[in-house]
């Protein structure tokens, strides 16, 4: 079965003739920082003529260490993201971790993201599906591609048909992930839109002892492979200086490198 008709997200379209890029930093390090990142990304995307969604997490609930930077509150974080979306004219997305956060986030957020480790949490899935917002479920590192059908059924049961899945790698032994490009094919064949997460797929979970390490240099490589294999969009976390990022720095692509990465992905998509 081919993927269903394009999914409308504000002024953007997922599953149409052009790829959708979900771009932004891992976490909202500060209000000033997230505004600076959003404005810089708008300049880049406007110059390239690409459709994009701005992403930033208001809170990183899943950290290797209890002393790692988390972020702020759902209310404050989502309000800021909503203001960014309104001023820049771009859809925004963030992840939620608790069922009660869904309705709060939905007041400002266009796409509610379900973290990979929580992709089987029925109460969270149902709460997100009931908001009427688009839902992005990250496929857990422990799930087979065809297992997303069970998640889709949970969303459909509450009347949500505006959703997609994100492939972000599969556990491969200890502290490592592998990106299986067959997953993109199988998820689309099941009839669902799928986005490839290039930066989280190169994580080495817990690989730094009390932090997560990663191979950020490989993120553009996997992104190119995913677009060639066939996907509806690409998720890329980016930072002005990944070495100073407060979360997932080793996996993120430097903002200065992003234009060249996006250009190559656009060229590959046109060929495919």
C-alpha positions as CSV (number, residue, x, y, z in Angstrom):
1,X,0.0,0.0,0.0
2,X,1.3,3.4,-0.9
3,X,1.4,6.3,1.6
4,X,-1.9,8.1,1.9
5,X,-2.6,11.6,0.6
6,X,-0.4,14.5,1.8
7,X,-0.8,15.7,5.4
8,X,-1.3,19.4,5.8
9,X,0.6,21.1,8.6
10,X,0.0,24.8,8.5
11,X,1.5,26.1,5.3
12,X,3.5,22.9,4.8
13,X,2.7,19.5,3.4
14,X,4.1,16.1,4.4
15,X,4.0,13.5,1.7
16,X,3.7,15.8,-1.3
17,X,6.1,16.5,-4.1
18,X,8.7,18.3,-1.8
19,X,10.3,16.9,1.3
20,X,9.5,18.5,4.7
21,X,12.4,19.4,7.0
22,X,11.9,19.4,10.8
23,X,14.8,21.6,12.1
24,X,15.9,23.1,15.4
25,X,18.0,22.7,18.5
26,X,17.6,19.7,20.9
27,X,16.4,21.8,23.8
28,X,15.3,25.4,24.6
29,X,18.5,26.5,26.3
30,X,17.0,30.0,26.8
31,X,14.3,32.1,25.2
32,X,16.9,34.3,23.5
33,X,18.7,31.2,22.2
34,X,15.6,29.6,20.7
35,X,14.5,32.8,19.0
36,X,18.0,33.3,17.5
37,X,18.0,29.7,16.2
38,X,14.5,30.1,14.7
39,X,15.4,33.3,12.9
40,X,18.6,31.9,11.5
41,X,16.8,28.8,10.3
42,X,14.1,30.9,8.6
43,X,16.8,32.8,6.6
44,X,18.4,29.5,5.5
45,X,15.1,27.9,4.5
46,X,13.8,31.0,2.8
47,X,16.9,31.2,0.7
48,X,16.7,27.5,-0.3
49,X,12.9,27.6,-0.8
50,X,12.3,24.6,1.4
51,X,9.3,23.9,3.6
52,X,10.2,23.4,7.2
53,X,8.9,23.0,10.8
54,X,10.7,24.5,13.8
55,X,11.5,22.1,16.6
56,X,12.8,22.6,20.1
57,X,12.1,20.7,23.3
58,X,10.8,22.7,26.3
59,X,12.0,19.9,28.6
60,X,14.3,16.9,28.1
61,X,12.7,14.4,30.5
62,X,14.8,11.5,29.2
63,X,18.4,12.3,30.3
64,X,21.2,9.9,31.0
65,X,22.1,11.7,34.2
66,X,19.8,13.3,36.8
67,X,22.1,16.3,36.9
68,X,21.8,17.0,33.1
69,X,20.1,20.2,31.9
70,X,16.4,19.7,31.5
71,X,14.7,22.9,30.3
72,X,11.6,24.7,31.5
73,X,7.8,24.2,31.9
74,X,5.3,23.1,29.3
75,X,3.4,26.3,29.7
76,X,6.3,28.7,29.2
77,X,8.1,26.7,26.6
78,X,5.1,26.1,24.4
79,X,4.0,29.7,24.6
80,X,7.4,30.8,23.3
81,X,7.3,28.3,20.5
82,X,3.8,29.5,19.6
83,X,5.0,33.1,19.5
84,X,7.9,32.0,17.2
85,X,5.5,30.2,14.9
86,X,3.2,33.2,14.7
87,X,5.9,35.7,14.0
88,X,7.9,33.7,11.5
89,X,5.0,32.0,9.9
90,X,6.2,28.5,10.4
91,X,4.7,25.4,12.1
92,X,6.3,24.4,15.4
93,X,6.7,21.1,17.2
94,X,7.9,19.9,20.6
95,X,7.8,16.6,22.5
96,X,5.4,15.9,25.4
97,X,6.0,13.4,28.1
98,X,2.8,13.2,30.2
99,X,-0.8,12.9,29.2
100,X,-1.7,16.1,31.0
101,X,0.8,18.1,28.9
102,X,-1.0,17.3,25.6
103,X,-3.9,19.8,26.0
104,X,-1.6,22.5,27.3
105,X,0.9,22.1,24.4
106,X,-1.9,21.9,21.9
107,X,-2.8,25.6,22.6
108,X,0.3,26.7,20.8
109,X,1.9,23.7,19.1
110,X,1.2,22.4,15.5
111,X,2.7,18.9,15.9
112,X,2.8,17.1,19.2
113,X,5.8,14.7,19.2
114,X,5.8,11.5,21.2
115,X,9.3,10.5,22.3
116,X,10.6,7.1,21.1
117,X,10.8,5.7,24.6
118,X,7.2,6.6,25.2
119,X,5.7,5.4,21.9
120,X,3.8,2.6,23.6
121,X,2.4,4.7,26.4
122,X,-1.3,4.4,25.6
123,X,-2.5,7.2,27.8
124,X,0.0,9.6,26.2
125,X,-0.9,8.5,22.7
126,X,-4.6,8.9,23.4
127,X,-4.2,12.3,25.0
128,X,-2.2,13.6,22.0
129,X,-4.7,12.1,19.5
130,X,-7.7,13.8,21.2
131,X,-6.2,17.3,20.9
132,X,-7.0,17.6,17.2
133,X,-3.3,18.5,16.5
134,X,-1.0,16.5,14.2
135,X,0.8,13.8,16.1
136,X,4.4,12.6,15.3
137,X,5.3,9.4,17.0
138,X,8.9,8.5,17.1
139,X,9.3,4.8,16.6
140,X,11.0,3.3,19.6
141,X,14.5,1.8,19.3
142,X,12.9,-1.5,20.5
143,X,10.1,-1.7,17.9
144,X,10.0,-3.4,14.5
145,X,8.8,-1.2,11.7
146,X,5.5,-3.1,11.3
147,X,4.8,-2.6,15.0
148,X,3.8,1.0,14.4
149,X,0.4,-0.3,13.1
150,X,-0.6,-0.9,16.7
151,X,0.2,2.8,17.5
152,X,-1.8,3.9,14.5
153,X,-4.8,1.9,15.7
154,X,-4.7,3.7,19.1
155,X,-4.7,7.0,17.4
156,X,-7.5,6.0,15.0
157,X,-9.6,4.8,17.9
158,X,-9.8,8.4,19.3
159,X,-10.5,9.9,15.8
160,X,-7.0,11.0,15.0
161,X,-6.0,10.5,11.4
162,X,-3.5,13.3,11.2
163,X,-0.3,11.6,12.3
164,X,3.0,10.3,11.0
165,X,6.0,8.3,12.3
166,X,9.6,9.1,12.6
167,X,12.4,6.5,12.2
168,X,15.3,7.2,14.6
169,X,17.4,4.0,14.6
170,X,17.2,0.6,16.3
171,X,19.1,-0.6,19.3
172,X,22.2,-2.5,18.2
173,X,23.9,-4.0,21.2
174,X,25.0,-1.8,24.0
175,X,25.3,2.0,23.6
176,X,24.7,1.9,19.9
177,X,22.0,2.3,17.2
178,X,21.7,1.2,13.6
179,X,19.6,2.9,11.0
180,X,17.8,0.3,8.9
181,X,16.7,2.0,5.7
182,X,14.3,-0.9,5.0
183,X,12.2,0.5,7.8
184,X,11.3,3.6,5.8
185,X,10.0,1.4,3.0
186,X,8.0,-0.9,5.3
187,X,6.3,2.0,7.1
188,X,5.3,3.7,3.9
189,X,4.1,0.4,2.5
190,X,1.8,0.1,5.5
191,X,0.2,3.3,4.4
192,X,1.8,5.8,6.8
193,X,3.9,8.9,6.3
194,X,7.4,8.5,7.6
195,X,10.2,11.0,8.5
196,X,13.8,10.1,9.1
197,X,15.6,11.4,12.1
198,X,19.2,11.8,11.0
199,X,20.7,13.2,14.2
200,X,19.2,10.9,16.8
201,X,20.0,7.9,14.6
202,X,23.7,8.5,15.2
203,X,23.4,8.6,19.0
204,X,25.4,6.3,21.2
205,X,22.9,6.2,24.2
206,X,24.7,6.5,27.4
207,X,28.0,6.1,25.5
208,X,29.6,8.9,27.5
209,X,29.1,7.2,30.8
210,X,26.8,9.9,32.4
211,X,26.0,11.5,29.0
212,X,24.9,10.3,25.5
213,X,27.6,10.5,22.9
214,X,27.2,10.2,19.2
215,X,28.7,10.4,15.7
216,X,27.3,13.7,14.3
217,X,29.6,13.6,11.3
218,X,27.5,10.6,10.1
219,X,24.1,12.4,10.3
220,X,24.4,14.0,6.8
221,X,25.4,10.6,5.4
222,X,22.4,8.8,6.9
223,X,20.1,11.7,5.8
224,X,21.2,11.3,2.2
225,X,20.7,7.5,2.3
226,X,17.2,8.0,3.8
227,X,16.1,10.4,1.1
228,X,17.4,8.1,-1.5
229,X,15.6,5.2,0.1
230,X,12.3,7.2,0.2
231,X,10.9,9.2,3.0
232,X,8.5,12.1,3.4
233,X,10.8,14.3,5.4
234,X,14.0,14.6,7.4
235,X,14.4,15.6,11.1
236,X,17.6,17.3,11.9
237,X,18.7,18.9,15.1
238,X,21.1,21.8,14.7
239,X,23.0,24.2,16.9
240,X,25.1,27.3,16.5
241,X,28.0,25.5,18.3
242,X,27.3,21.7,19.0
243,X,30.3,21.6,21.3
244,X,28.5,23.9,23.7
245,X,25.0,22.4,23.4
246,X,23.3,21.6,26.7
247,X,21.8,18.4,25.2
248,X,22.8,16.0,22.4
249,X,25.7,18.1,21.2
250,X,27.6,15.2,19.7
251,X,24.8,14.4,17.4
252,X,23.7,17.8,16.1
253,X,24.8,19.4,12.9
254,X,26.4,22.8,13.1
255,X,24.1,25.6,11.9
256,X,26.8,26.8,9.4
257,X,26.9,23.4,7.8
258,X,23.2,23.1,7.4
259,X,22.7,24.9,4.1
260,X,25.0,22.5,2.2
261,X,23.4,19.5,3.9
262,X,19.9,20.6,2.9
263,X,21.0,21.4,-0.7
264,X,22.3,17.9,-1.2
265,X,19.1,16.4,0.3
266,X,17.0,18.5,-2.1
267,X,19.0,17.3,-5.1
268,X,18.7,13.7,-4.1
269,X,15.0,14.0,-3.6
270,X,14.6,15.5,-7.0
271,X,16.4,12.6,-8.5
272,X,14.4,10.0,-6.6
